Amino acid sequence: MADVVCIASWNADLVSRVPRPLARGETLMAQSFTIGPGGKGSNASIACARQGAQVAVVARIGADDFGRMALALWAKEGIDTTAVAVVDGEPSGVAQIWVYDDGDNSIAVAPGAGAGLGPAQVAAAAATIRGARVVMASCEVPESATIAAFRLAREAGVTTLLNPAPARPLPPELVALADVFTPNETELRALAGLPDDAPIDAAAAALLARGAKAVAVTLGAQGCALYRPGQPVVALPRHRVSVADTIGAGDTFTGAL
């Protein structure tokens, strides 16, 4: 049985390093190009497994080279792939990523086979979900799959964790079913429906008022902060590191948490 079940996205990351963001219609020469593993769910699952947890993924990938990359990686990390569907005729997900000289990045995700992950596949993994301690998901997987998994988890008393990225409006049921949210500052403001310059405290309060039980917001160089209804804010400082790039930082936070 798994400690943690992730309703997981998988993408092969196609990473180009360029000096700065591209203007519309502009071409820049890249300093380098690499292909590596990615996807918010996969990244978080690996971070979680490396903390010593037993992790299982529910995912949908293509029967292609990128799909085989996923299976090999998960096997190496000791992650249970029993609930992974490998499908013919659909490509695995890819993410095109531009990393800039300051370490920041821009990402475009094409989910491929992952877009077909749905309630039926989640239902097939019901026993694993009910037996877990935590079920986590992100907004890179179809909402219907996350809701189905969180319903099963809630019925069994299993903690649910949602990394709400990429940020988009969430239905009230999903907000109510998620025990913990792990947005960054931009995502938190978007979820709260507030402008980009709104105070973080106000954005967290707005999300808690909609039924969220806890919000652990990542604040980049300022560390992170935990908001819960009726309780003091818990703020933690950052770890001081030299930033190579920020790809997967929020996913790693989610998995470690």
N, C-alpha and C positions, 0 to 999 in steps of 0.2 A: 504494500500500500504506500502511496505517496504522502509526504507531509504537505507538499504544495502542488497544486495543479494549475497550469497556465493555459488559458484559452489563447493560443499563441499565433502570432504572425511570424512569417519567415520571409526574409528578403535577402537576395544576394546584393551586397553593397558595391556599386561601381563608383569608385572614389577618384575624383580628379582634384589635384591641388593647384589652385590659381591664386594670383596675388590679392584679388578683391572680388566683390560681387560683379557680375556681368550686367552691363546696361542692355536694354532691349535692342535686339538686332546686332549686338556686338559679339565678336569672336576674340577670345584670349588664348594664348598658348599655355597649356598646362605644364606644370613643373614635373608632374608624375601622375601615374594612373595605377590603381590596384583594384583587385576584385577580392572581396572578403565576405564573411558571414555577417548578417544583420537581421533586422526586424525587431520591433520593440519587445514582442513576446519572447522570442528566442534569446535576445540579449538579457532580459530580466531573468529568464529561466536559468541561464548559465551563471549569472551573478549569484542567484539563490543556491544553485547546486554547489558552487564554490565556497559557500558558507557552511556546507556540510548537510544541507537538507536533501531528502529524497524527493525528486521532482519528476513530474509527468507532464507531457505536453499533449494538448488536443489541437491538431493543426491539419492543414490541407496543403499539399505541395504537388508540384508537377513531377512526372516521371522523366526528368531531364537531368543534366549535369548539375544544375543548381539545387535541385531536389536531393540528389545523391550527396551533395556537399552538406546539406542540412542533416541528413541521417547519419553521416559519418561524424559530424561535429557532436551531435547529441549523444551518440554512442560513446565517443571519447570522454564526454563530460559526465557519463553515468546517468543520463536522463532517459526515462521510460518513454518509448515511442509507440506503445501498443495502440494508442488512440490516434495515431497519425494516418491520414488517408493520402495515398499516393495515386494520382489520377493521370490517365493518358490523355493526350490531346489538349492539355492546358499547360501553359508555362508556369514555372514557379515565380513568385514575386521578386521584383527587383527594386532597388532604390538607387537613383542617380544622385550623387552627393558631390557638392563643391565645398572644399575646405580652403579657407582663406589664410593669409599669412598671420593674422592675429589669433588663429585657432578657432574662430567661429565658422559656421557652415550654413548651407541651404540644402534642402533635401526634397526630391520629388519621388513619391512612392507609387509604383504600379503593382497592386496586390496579386495579380495573376490568379492562380488556383485558389489562393487564400480567400478571394471574394466569395467563393462558394461554401465556405464553412458555415454551417447552420445548426438549427436546433436538433435535427435528427442525429447528426454526428455527436453532438453534446449528449443527447439522451443515451447513446450507445456507451458513453463513458460514465454513466450516472453512478455506478458503484464506486468508481475511483474518486469522483467528485465528493460524494457523501462521506467517504472515509478519510478525506484530507483534513488538514488543519486550516489551510488557507487556499482560496481560489482567486487567481488574479487574471486580469485581462487589460487590454488597452483599446483605444479607439481605432487601431489599425485592423481590427477584426470586425466582421459584421455585427451590428448591434443586437440582432436577433439571437445570435449565438451567445453573446455575453449575458443577455437577460435570461436565457434558458439556463445557463450555468449558474448564475447568481440565484435564481429561484431554487434550484436543487440545493445549493449551498445553504441558503437561508433556512430551508426546511430542515436541514440536518444540523443546524447550529454551527456551520463552518464560516469562518471570517472571510469576507470578500474585499478585494483591493482592486481599484480601478486607476490605471494611469491614463488620464483623459487626454491623450495626445494621439493624433493631431486633434486639437480642440475643435469641438462642434457642439451645437445645441443638443442637450441630452433630455430624453423624456423623463417625466417625473418618476416613473416606476424604476428606471435605472438608477437615478439619484438616490431613491429610497432604499434600493437593494445593496448599494455599495457602502461598506463599513468604513473604508479608508480611501481617500483620493490622494494622488501624488502628482499634482500639476506643477509646472513652473509658473513664474509670475505672469507671463503672457497668457498662458492657458487658463489660469485662475481668473483673470479679469474677463476673458472671453466667456467662460462658463457662467460667471456672475452677471454677464450682460453690462459690464461697466467699461468706461473709456480706458485707453491705454495708460493714462496718468493717474488712475484711481489708486488710493492707498490700498496696500495689500490687506490691512486689517479689515477694511470695508468689503473688499472682494470676498475674503474668507467668511465674513459674517453673513454675506448674502447667500453663499453656497450652503452654509450651515442652516440658514433659515428655510432653505428648500428641502431639508431633510437629510443632508449629509451628516454623518456621525463623527467624522474626523477628517481634517484636511492637513496633510503634510506637504507644505509647499517648498520647493527648492528655489534658492535665491542666489545661485551662482556664487560669486565671490563673498557674498554675505552669509553663506551657509544654508540653513533651512529653519523652518518654524512649523510647529504643530498647533493647530487650532481645534478646540473641541467645545461643544455647547456648555456654557456656564462654568468654564474652567480657565485658569490663566494660560496665556500663550507660553509655550516652551520653545525657546530659541536656542539653536546650537550653532557655534561658529564653524567656518569651513576648515578643512584640512589644507594646509599650504602646500601647493604643488606647482611645478612648472607645467603650463598648459601646452600640450602638443596639439590636441584638437578636442572638441566637445562632443563628438559623435558618441551616442550611447550613454552619456552621463546620467540623464534622467532614468533611463532603463536600468542602469546599474544601481542607482539609488533605490528604485522600486524593488529590484530583486534582493538587494541586501536587507532592506527593511522587512 
